C-alpha cells in the first residue's frame, strides 16, 4: 500500500508492505501523481516496508530522478540497511538524501492484527 500526502512544498509517500515486482502495476499511476504535484521535496517513508526488490528500487529511482530533473530532492526516511544496499548496488544511492535521524514508530496492531514492520536499529 502506498499513500500520498502533500503540503505546500513537500510530497510524502508512505509505503507499507512489499515494494516489489508483484506491486509494479501501481507504480506508473503513483509516479504520474507524484510528478504532477510538482513539489520540490519528496519524502519517501519506508518504515513499514517489509521487502524491496530491484523493481521497487527502480520505482524509487525513477521518482528521485524525475524530482532531480526539476531541481528537487528526494529523502528516504526509515530505510533499513538492506534497502540502502539494494539502491547502492543499482548505483543510485546518491540520488537520495538519507534521513538517518528519523526513528520509526512502533506500530500498534488493531484487534490483534499485526502490521508489516521491520525492526530498525537505533
C-alpha positions in Angstrom: 0.0 0.0 0.0 1.3 3.4 -0.9 -0.3 6.6 0.5 0.4 10.1 -0.8 0.2 13.2 1.4 1.1 16.7 0.4 1.9 20.1 1.9 2.8 23.3 0.2 6.4 22.3 -0.6 6.5 18.5 0.1 5.0 15.3 -1.2 5.3 12.4 1.2 4.9 8.7 0.1 4.1 6.3 3.0 4.8 2.8 1.9 3.6 -0.3 3.7 4.2 -3.9 2.8 6.3 -5.2 -0.1 7.8 -2.9 -2.7 8.4 -5.4 -5.4 7.5 -7.0 -8.8 4.1 -8.0 -7.5 3.2 -4.4 -6.8 4.6 -2.9 -10.1 1.2 -2.4 -11.7 0.5 0.6 -9.4 3.9 2.3 -9.9 3.1 4.2 -13.1 -0.1 5.8 -11.7 1.7 6.7 -8.4 4.7 8.2 -10.3 2.4 10.2 -12.5 0.5 11.6 -9.5 3.8 12.5 -7.7 5.3 14.2 -10.7 2.0 16.0 -11.4 2.1 17.5 -7.9 5.4 19.2 -8.7 6.7 19.7 -5.2 10.4 20.5 -4.6 10.8 17.8 -1.9 9.7 14.2 -2.0 9.9 12.3 1.3 9.6 8.5 1.0 8.7 6.9 4.3 9.8 3.3 4.3 9.2 2.5 8.0 6.6 -0.1 7.1 8.2 -1.7 4.0 8.6 -5.4 4.6 10.6 -6.2 1.4 12.1 -4.3 -1.6 13.5 -5.9 -4.7 15.1 -4.3 -7.8 11.7 -3.5 -9.2 10.8 -1.5 -6.1 14.3 0.1 -6.2 13.7 1.1 -9.9 10.4 2.8 -8.9 12.1 4.8 -6.2 15.0 5.7 -8.6 12.6 6.9 -11.2 10.8 9.1 -8.6 14.1 10.6 -7.4 15.4 11.1 -11.0 12.2 12.9 -12.0 12.5 15.2 -9.0 16.1 15.9 -9.6 15.5 16.9 -13.2 13.1 19.6 -11.8 15.6 20.8 -9.3 14.0 18.9 -6.4 15.3 16.5 -3.8 14.2 13.1 -2.6 14.6 12.0 1.1 14.4 8.3 2.2 13.1 8.1 5.8 13.1 4.8 7.7 15.0 2.8 5.0 16.9 -0.1 6.6 20.4 -1.2 5.6 19.1 -3.8 3.1 17.0 -1.2 1.2 20.1 1.1 1.1 22.2 -1.8 -0.1 19.8 -2.5 -3.0 19.9 1.1 -4.1 23.7 1.2 -3.8 24.0 -2.0 -5.9 21.8 -0.2 -8.5 24.3 2.7 -8.4 21.6 5.1 -7.4 22.1 5.8 -3.7 23.5 9.3 -4.5 20.1 10.3 -5.9 18.7 10.3 -2.3 19.2 12.2 0.9 19.1 9.6 3.7 17.3 10.7 6.9 19.4 8.8 9.5 17.9 10.8 12.4 14.3 9.5 11.8 13.1 6.8 14.2 10.1 4.8 13.0 7.2 4.5 15.4 6.4 1.1 16.7 3.1 0.0 15.1 0.1 -0.6 17.3 -1.9 -3.6 16.0 -5.7 -3.1 15.9 -7.7 -6.0 17.1 -4.7 -8.3 17.2 -3.8 -7.8 13.5 -0.1 -7.5 13.1 1.1 -4.6 10.9 4.0 -5.0 8.5 7.1 -3.6 10.1 10.8 -4.3 10.3 13.0 -3.7 13.3 15.1 -0.7 12.8 18.3 -0.5 14.8 18.6 2.6 17.0 
